[in-house]
Amino acid sequence: MSKEYIVETKNLSKSFGNIRALDSVNLSIKEGSRYGYLGPNGAGKTTTIRILSGLLECTSGDATVCGYDIHSENKMIKRHTGLLPETAGLYSKLSAFEFLEFISALYRMPSDEAHSRISKLLSTLGLESRQNDAIETFSSGMKQKVLIASTLIHDPQLVFLDEPTAYLDPAMSVLVKDLILALSKQTNTSFFICTHQTSFANDVCDVIGILDNGKLLIEGPTQDIIKSFDADNLEDAYVKLVGGEVDKEHLLDWRG
């Protein structure tokens, strides 16, 4: 596979018994991209991320991530990527600072570098005043901020984000958008973002892939996809491709 791509898959497939979660998916994501991966619930988005990040083996097919083979170089992939899953675990008895210290130690970061980066991340995410409080006392949004910090702590080459703005208020969602854009432009960090929010993908992502029933239906620059469906925006294009448009005229017919 080509070194030009941060992620490249060839006929990537995954089955769970008789259920075909991924069906011969071919992705070609260039380094520095902000790739938005869209699709309805059960489309196979999270399965894709779990395979590419080294948490799950595929049934068939091949892929490289950061130039490393998913079959034989799993540890190297984990070292060079960051992952924020949709439902992530936290050690709630630890403080935010202690938890991030623990994560940085897993990546064998030098202590001084880790402490400096932890302080900067917590400050950026508005958690500086709560950094020594136990995570169990945090709101859902604050916990999500800690998880975002843990994903970025080791300065990964590629970041996998599964619904990154879940539980965040609008202001913090804007901060996450700005953080992704800044990292992409200033450090050439690549992003693979699963989201149900077409507005978020439209604002952040320069390339879009739309998945349905385990099949990649379309992939390309965001604006090209919008134009190809003669759509007003990405949400309009998504609905035209995947379906799910609501008949607004009969929305309240259930009332009799």
C-alpha positions as CSV (number, residue, x, y, z in Angstrom):
1,M,0.0,0.0,0.0
2,S,1.1,3.6,-0.7
3,K,3.0,5.6,1.9
4,E,1.0,8.7,0.8
5,Y,-1.9,7.7,2.9
6,I,-2.2,7.8,6.7
7,V,-5.0,5.2,6.5
8,E,-5.4,2.8,3.6
9,T,-7.7,-0.2,3.5
10,K,-8.2,-2.9,0.9
11,N,-11.5,-4.9,1.0
12,L,-11.6,-4.6,4.8
13,S,-14.4,-6.8,6.1
14,K,-15.7,-7.9,9.5
15,S,-18.4,-10.4,10.4
16,F,-20.0,-11.2,13.7
17,G,-21.5,-14.6,13.1
18,N,-24.0,-14.1,10.2
19,I,-23.9,-10.4,10.6
20,R,-21.7,-8.6,8.0
21,A,-20.6,-5.4,9.9
22,L,-18.1,-4.3,7.3
23,D,-18.3,-5.4,3.6
24,S,-15.1,-4.8,1.5
25,V,-14.4,-1.3,2.6
26,N,-11.7,0.6,0.7
27,L,-10.5,3.8,2.3
28,S,-7.7,6.1,1.1
29,I,-7.0,8.9,3.6
30,K,-4.1,11.2,3.0
31,E,-1.8,12.4,5.8
32,G,-3.0,15.7,7.3
33,S,-6.7,15.0,6.4
34,R,-9.6,15.6,8.7
35,Y,-11.7,12.7,7.6
36,G,-15.4,12.6,8.6
37,Y,-16.9,9.1,8.7
38,L,-20.7,9.3,8.6
39,G,-23.5,6.8,8.7
40,P,-26.6,5.7,10.6
41,N,-26.4,3.7,13.8
42,G,-25.2,0.2,13.1
43,A,-23.5,1.2,9.8
44,G,-20.1,-0.1,10.9
45,K,-18.4,3.1,11.9
46,T,-17.2,2.1,15.3
47,T,-16.2,-1.4,14.0
48,T,-14.0,0.3,11.5
49,I,-12.3,2.5,14.2
50,R,-11.8,-0.5,16.4
51,I,-10.1,-2.5,13.7
52,L,-7.9,0.4,12.5
53,S,-6.8,1.3,16.1
54,G,-5.8,-2.3,16.9
55,L,-8.6,-3.2,19.2
56,L,-10.4,-5.7,16.9
57,E,-9.2,-8.1,14.2
58,C,-10.8,-8.0,10.8
59,T,-12.3,-11.1,9.2
60,S,-10.6,-10.4,5.9
61,G,-8.9,-7.7,4.0
62,D,-5.8,-5.6,4.7
63,A,-5.0,-2.1,6.0
64,T,-2.2,0.2,6.9
65,V,-2.3,2.9,9.6
66,C,0.5,5.4,9.8
67,G,2.4,3.1,7.5
68,Y,2.0,0.1,9.7
69,D,0.2,-3.2,8.9
70,I,-2.8,-3.9,11.1
71,H,-2.0,-7.7,11.1
72,S,1.7,-7.6,12.1
73,E,2.4,-4.1,13.5
74,N,-0.4,-3.6,16.0
75,K,1.8,-2.2,18.8
76,M,3.3,0.4,16.5
77,I,-0.1,1.6,15.4
78,K,-1.2,2.1,19.0
79,R,2.0,4.0,19.7
80,H,1.4,6.5,16.9
81,T,-2.4,7.0,17.2
82,G,-4.8,8.3,19.8
83,L,-8.3,6.9,20.3
84,L,-11.4,8.5,21.9
85,P,-14.1,5.8,21.8
86,E,-17.8,6.7,22.1
87,T,-18.0,5.0,25.5
88,A,-14.6,5.3,27.2
89,G,-13.6,4.3,30.7
90,L,-12.1,6.5,33.4
91,Y,-10.5,5.7,36.8
92,S,-13.0,7.8,38.7
93,K,-11.1,7.7,42.0
94,L,-8.1,9.5,40.4
95,S,-7.9,13.2,39.9
96,A,-7.8,14.5,36.4
97,F,-4.1,15.2,36.7
98,E,-3.4,11.8,38.1
99,F,-5.3,10.1,35.3
100,L,-3.4,11.9,32.6
101,E,-0.2,11.1,34.4
102,F,-1.1,7.5,34.2
103,I,-1.9,7.7,30.5
104,S,1.3,9.5,29.8
105,A,3.3,6.8,31.7
106,L,1.7,4.1,29.4
107,Y,3.2,6.0,26.5
108,R,6.5,6.2,28.4
109,M,6.6,10.0,28.2
110,P,9.3,11.8,30.2
111,S,7.8,13.1,33.4
112,D,8.7,16.8,32.8
113,E,7.3,16.7,29.3
114,A,4.1,14.9,30.5
115,H,3.5,17.4,33.3
116,S,3.9,20.4,31.1
117,R,1.6,18.9,28.4
118,I,-1.0,17.9,31.0
119,S,-1.1,21.4,32.5
120,K,-1.5,23.0,29.1
121,L,-4.2,20.6,28.0
122,L,-6.2,21.0,31.2
123,S,-6.0,24.8,30.9
124,T,-7.1,24.8,27.3
125,L,-10.1,22.6,28.1
126,G,-11.1,24.7,31.1
127,L,-10.2,22.1,33.8
128,E,-7.3,23.8,35.4
129,S,-9.1,24.7,38.6
130,R,-10.4,21.1,38.9
131,Q,-7.3,19.2,38.0
132,N,-6.8,17.9,41.5
133,D,-10.4,16.8,42.1
134,A,-11.5,13.2,41.7
135,I,-13.0,12.5,38.3
136,E,-16.0,10.9,40.1
137,T,-17.1,14.4,41.0
138,F,-17.1,15.6,37.4
139,S,-20.1,16.1,35.1
140,S,-20.4,14.1,31.9
141,G,-19.0,17.0,29.9
142,M,-16.0,17.4,32.2
143,K,-15.2,13.7,31.9
144,Q,-15.4,14.0,28.1
145,K,-12.8,16.8,28.3
146,V,-10.5,14.6,30.4
147,L,-10.8,11.9,27.8
148,I,-10.0,14.3,25.0
149,A,-6.9,15.3,26.8
150,S,-5.9,11.7,27.3
151,T,-6.3,11.1,23.6
152,L,-4.0,14.0,22.7
153,I,-1.4,13.7,25.5
154,H,1.3,11.8,23.6
155,D,1.0,14.0,20.4
156,P,-0.3,11.2,18.1
157,Q,0.2,11.2,14.4
158,L,-3.4,10.1,13.8
159,V,-6.3,10.7,16.1
160,F,-9.5,8.5,16.0
161,L,-12.5,10.3,17.5
162,D,-15.8,8.5,17.9
163,E,-18.5,11.2,18.6
164,P,-16.0,13.6,20.2
165,T,-18.6,16.3,21.2
166,A,-20.9,13.9,23.0
167,Y,-21.9,15.4,26.4
168,L,-20.3,18.8,25.6
169,D,-22.1,22.1,25.7
170,P,-22.1,24.3,22.5
171,A,-19.2,26.4,23.7
172,M,-17.0,23.5,24.4
173,S,-18.0,21.8,21.1
174,V,-16.7,24.9,19.3
175,L,-13.5,24.6,21.3
176,V,-13.1,21.0,20.2
177,K,-13.6,22.1,16.6
178,D,-11.0,24.9,16.9
179,L,-8.6,22.4,18.6
180,I,-8.9,19.9,15.7
181,L,-8.4,22.6,13.1
182,A,-5.4,24.1,14.9
183,L,-3.7,20.7,15.4
184,S,-4.4,19.8,11.8
185,K,-2.9,23.0,10.4
186,Q,0.0,23.6,12.8
187,T,1.2,20.0,13.4
188,N,-0.1,18.1,10.4
189,T,-2.0,15.8,12.8
190,S,-4.5,13.6,10.9
191,F,-8.1,13.0,12.2
192,F,-10.5,10.1,11.6
193,I,-13.8,11.4,13.0
194,C,-17.0,9.3,13.4
195,T,-20.0,11.6,14.0
196,H,-23.7,11.7,13.6
197,Q,-23.5,15.5,13.5
198,T,-23.4,16.5,9.8
199,S,-22.9,20.2,10.9
200,F,-19.8,19.3,12.9
201,A,-18.4,17.3,10.0
202,N,-19.2,20.1,7.6
203,D,-17.3,22.6,9.8
204,V,-14.3,20.4,10.6
205,C,-13.7,17.8,7.9
206,D,-12.2,18.3,4.5
207,V,-12.9,14.7,3.4
208,I,-16.1,12.7,4.0
209,G,-16.9,9.0,3.8
210,I,-20.5,7.8,4.1
211,L,-21.1,4.2,5.3
212,D,-24.4,2.3,5.3
213,N,-24.9,-1.4,6.1
214,G,-21.2,-2.0,6.2
215,K,-20.6,-0.6,2.7
216,L,-18.8,2.6,1.8
217,L,-21.2,4.5,-0.4
218,I,-19.1,7.5,-1.3
219,E,-15.8,9.1,-0.3
220,G,-14.4,12.5,-1.3
221,P,-13.9,16.2,-0.5
222,T,-16.8,17.6,1.5
223,Q,-17.8,20.2,-1.0
224,D,-17.6,17.7,-3.9
225,I,-20.1,15.4,-2.1
226,I,-22.5,18.3,-1.5
227,K,-22.3,19.4,-5.2
228,S,-22.7,15.8,-6.5
229,F,-26.1,15.6,-4.9
230,D,-27.1,19.2,-5.8
231,A,-27.6,19.6,-2.1
232,D,-27.7,22.7,0.1
233,N,-25.3,21.3,2.7
234,L,-23.8,18.1,3.9
235,E,-26.9,17.1,5.9
236,D,-29.0,17.4,2.8
237,A,-26.6,15.3,0.7
238,Y,-26.4,12.7,3.5
239,V,-30.2,12.3,3.6
240,K,-30.5,12.1,-0.1
241,L,-27.9,9.3,-0.1
242,V,-28.8,7.3,3.0
243,G,-32.4,8.2,3.4
244,G,-34.3,9.0,6.5
245,E,-36.0,12.2,5.3
246,V,-39.1,13.0,7.3
247,D,-42.5,13.8,5.8
248,K,-43.0,17.1,7.6
249,E,-46.5,17.7,6.3
250,H,-47.7,14.6,8.1
251,L,-45.5,14.8,11.2
252,L,-48.4,15.2,13.6
253,D,-50.8,12.7,12.0
254,W,-50.5,10.4,14.9
255,R,-52.6,12.9,16.9
256,G,-55.6,11.9,14.8
